[in-house]
Amino acid sequence: MQSHLYETYQSKAVPLLKEKYGYKNLHQIPRIQKVSLNMGLGEALQNPKAIEEASKQMALIAGQKPVVTRAKKSIAAFKLREKVSIGCMVTLRRDSMWTFLDKLIHVAIPRVRDFRGISPRSFDGSGNYTMGIREQLIFPEIDFDQIDQIRGMNITIVTSAGSDQESKDMLEGMGFPFRK
């Protein structure tokens, strides 16, 4: 079962990119390779239960069990020791990636308060796009009464595009609501 967003990519974004950049081969056209969700939890040092709660919420949002990330080295100023759990992350590919992006664009982002569009300046120079979300409540799977604390997360969209402009054109063609 293909996602609505994948069909939009095939029907709108691919022809738009072919026309604008003059690709001769189908494999030259940029595509989304993976989507990575990352939640850093500084509060996990004082509250070990925060990792469990954040993992449950991220599993609901992504539809996949997250991996708990650990500190690589000790930092005394932050009272952080090596190998202490400090966050969780999920990498989505193929169908789960398209389903998540569809839900993000059409359901979650419109629920952001005072939303004026996502920033067009969050590209990394290699065609990948990263956006931050301040609260997990914008996702419909999260029940307001069940959360212990509002947490944010980073969402990184990794593309095969050679430049930021190609990637931006592809995402706009798929319906990403960029700020003008």
C-alpha positions in Angstrom: 0.0 0.0 0.0 1.6 3.3 -1.1 1.2 6.5 0.8 -0.7 9.4 -0.7 2.5 11.5 -0.4 4.5 8.9 -2.5 1.9 9.2 -5.2 2.2 13.0 -5.0 6.0 12.7 -5.3 5.6 10.4 -8.4 2.9 12.5 -10.1 3.9 16.1 -9.3 7.5 16.4 -8.0 9.2 14.0 -10.4 7.9 15.7 -13.6 8.6 19.2 -12.1 12.2 18.2 -11.3 12.7 16.5 -14.7 11.5 19.7 -16.5 13.4 22.2 -14.3 16.8 20.4 -14.2 16.6 18.4 -17.4 17.4 15.0 -16.0 17.9 12.4 -18.7 17.9 9.3 -16.4 15.2 8.4 -13.9 17.9 7.6 -11.3 19.2 11.2 -11.4 16.0 12.6 -9.9 16.4 13.3 -6.2 14.4 11.2 -3.8 14.0 10.9 -0.1 16.3 8.1 1.3 15.3 8.2 5.0 13.8 10.2 7.8 15.4 10.3 11.2 13.6 11.4 14.4 15.8 12.4 17.3 14.7 13.4 20.9 17.4 14.6 23.2 16.5 14.3 26.9 18.7 16.4 29.2 16.2 15.7 32.0 17.0 12.0 31.9 20.0 12.6 34.1 17.7 13.5 37.1 14.7 11.4 35.9 15.5 8.0 34.5 11.8 7.4 33.7 11.9 10.2 31.1 13.7 7.9 28.7 11.0 5.2 29.0 8.2 7.8 28.5 9.8 9.5 25.6 10.5 6.1 23.9 6.8 5.2 24.3 5.7 8.5 22.7 8.2 8.3 19.9 7.1 4.7 19.2 3.5 5.9 18.9 4.5 8.8 16.6 6.9 6.8 14.3 5.2 3.4 14.4 8.6 1.8 15.2 10.5 1.1 18.4 13.2 3.8 19.0 16.8 3.2 19.9 18.1 4.7 23.2 21.1 6.9 22.6 23.9 7.1 25.1 26.6 9.7 26.0 29.8 9.1 24.1 32.0 10.8 26.7 31.8 12.3 30.2 31.2 16.1 30.6 31.7 17.3 34.1 30.0 20.7 33.6 26.7 18.9 32.6 27.1 16.2 35.3 27.1 13.7 32.4 28.9 10.4 32.6 29.9 8.2 29.7 27.3 5.6 28.5 24.4 7.2 30.3 21.1 7.3 28.4 20.4 10.8 27.1 17.9 10.4 24.3 16.2 8.2 21.7 16.0 8.1 18.0 14.2 6.3 15.1 15.2 6.0 11.4 12.4 5.4 9.0 12.7 4.1 5.5 10.4 3.1 2.6 6.7 2.8 3.4 6.9 3.8 7.1 8.9 6.9 6.0 6.3 7.9 3.5 3.4 7.3 5.9 5.2 9.4 8.6 5.9 12.3 6.2 2.3 12.3 5.0 1.1 12.5 8.6 3.6 15.2 9.4 2.6 17.5 6.4 -1.1 16.9 6.4 -2.0 16.4 10.1 0.7 17.4 12.5 2.2 20.6 11.0 -1.3 22.3 10.6 -1.9 21.7 14.3 1.1 24.0 15.3 -0.1 27.1 17.0 0.5 30.4 14.9 2.0 28.4 12.0 3.4 30.5 9.2 5.3 27.8 7.3 8.5 25.8 7.8 11.8 27.6 7.4 13.4 27.3 4.0 16.9 27.9 5.5 17.2 24.6 7.4 19.1 22.8 4.6 22.6 21.5 5.4 24.3 22.3 2.1 24.0 18.7 0.9 20.3 18.7 0.2 19.2 17.3 3.6 16.5 19.1 5.6 16.2 19.3 9.4 13.3 20.8 11.3 12.6 21.1 15.0 9.3 20.5 16.7 8.7 22.1 20.1 6.0 19.8 21.4 5.0 16.3 20.6 1.3 17.1 21.1 0.9 18.1 17.4 0.8 14.4 16.5 -2.6 12.8 16.8 -1.3 9.6 18.5 -0.3 11.5 21.6 -3.0 11.8 24.2 -2.8 15.1 26.1 -3.8 13.5 29.4 -1.2 10.7 29.2 2.0 12.9 28.8 4.2 13.8 31.8 6.1 16.6 30.1 6.1 18.4 26.8 9.2 17.4 24.7 10.5 18.5 21.3 12.3 16.6 18.6 14.3 17.0 15.5 13.2 15.5 12.2 15.9 15.1 9.5 14.9 14.3 5.9 17.9 12.8 4.1 17.7 13.1 0.3 19.8 12.0 -2.7 19.7 15.6 -4.0 23.0 17.2 -5.0 22.1 20.7 -3.8 19.8 22.4 -1.4 17.8 24.0 -4.2 17.0 20.7 -5.9 16.0 19.3 -2.5 13.8 22.3 -1.8 12.1 22.1 -5.2 11.4 18.4 -4.6 9.9 19.0 -1.1 7.8 21.9 -2.4 6.5 19.8 -5.2 5.4 17.2 -2.6 3.5 19.9 -0.7 5.8 20.9 2.1 4.6 24.3 3.4 7.7 26.5 3.2 7.6 30.1 4.4 7.6 32.6 1.6 
